[in-house]
Amino acid sequence: MTARELPIIRTFARNVDIIKLSVPVFLELILSVAMGYVNQFMLAGIPLASNAVGQANQISQIFIVTFSVLSNSSLILITQLRGKGNESAIKDIYPLAFYFNLAIGILVAAINIGIAPAGVFSLMGVDKEVIPFAINYQMVSGVSLAFLALNNVFSAFLRGNKKMVQPTIIAFAMNGVAACANAVAIWGIPGLDEMGKTIGVAISTDLSRLIGLALSMFFFYRVVHESLSPKHLFPLRKDLLKMMTLIGLPTAGETLSYNFSQLVLVIIVNLSVSVLMQNLRSYLITFTSIIYLFANGTGIAMQVVEGNLIGEGKKDEADRLVRDIGMMARTVSLIMSLIITAIAYWVFSALMTSAVNNPETNPDGIGMGTVALTAVFCMLIDIVLDQGRATNLVYVKGLETAGDIMFPVLSSIITSWVFTVGLSALLCLVADLGIYGAFIGACLDECVRGIAYVIRWRRGGWRKRTLTKNIA
């Protein structure tokens, strides 16, 4: 058998169009993740500030999920309605999603700013020396969550119209602004103390999100050519709003539950390990989040095509598409996780140098070799974890786009709290396995859920559902 005859090669070959759509999405996701962590890397020389940014990001992620209520459902409905040829309903989706996400964004920004000084970081078990940095970063950067809410919905609008390159350009611009502004705040202002640098990094986050919003609006008007005037909200399309909410709320609830379970996991880890190991886990999460971006990117591109196919009634083609993308995602995730595991010892040795040599973060004097080997063993667990995660990211999008909403929601809630929280608590706090326990619990969560999603898809109940049936 030649290389071209291998099943996986044939699978990639017949999905070239999906790959072309997913490449810009993949790059955008890399850049979006990078912006969340570039602050940490640039603050690596200030371990307390780096830890604070990581802790604050955990809280922000819980709130950011609310932005997906209408953005994800907008993407699904736009693709299915386009498959049916219902352009008038698509035009009504844009102002609905925009103005409701604007309201949600303002509310979330206000809540995010308000809870920062309210003792939340103490409840999370954050080290008392880290808390002031975390509070200041959270309060300043929280202002721009309203901008992020609108960025999310514009990204859904563009993707729903198969405009994948524009969100990538926006992500490039946002990261460029963030990196330059960070450099000025950290190294370019003489005499600025560590707290001032942390606040400067938060301001650069706000600035980059504002630039992203301006570019998002520009591209929407330039390539989609639709109006967002408030007058287009009326008469209010209650049927569209109801369907967007029925799709968006459960999926957002599932993501919210997952993110909240991750926050509880952070609390468990914070209670069971030192600041040094907390920093190591933050860096590990950064690198492992890169591994599954291909799966997420191809899953998003798949949604656009799958929605069109389902709208056209081509459900057999949709079935093969989802199965193909699942196989592709697992293959790429395996290759990427093996590569990162192979270089983990040297990469994490370099990243953890400041934290290991700092008596505030490493009072026990743990050696660099021990820290680097811990990273390698965690990455070995992550190889298995990412097979489950890649499967989840594809099949959950396949099920939701097909209208099978509640099963993935309930499955995620159950497995994340039983394994990611429950089992991890036993392994970290009772068995004293440290960050290994957190990785093992998360691994079982992803794998059990992945198996459940595949079984659900193959049983074919989604074939009987039609989201757009009652939309005129």
Beta strands, then each sheet from edge to edge (+ up, - down):
end
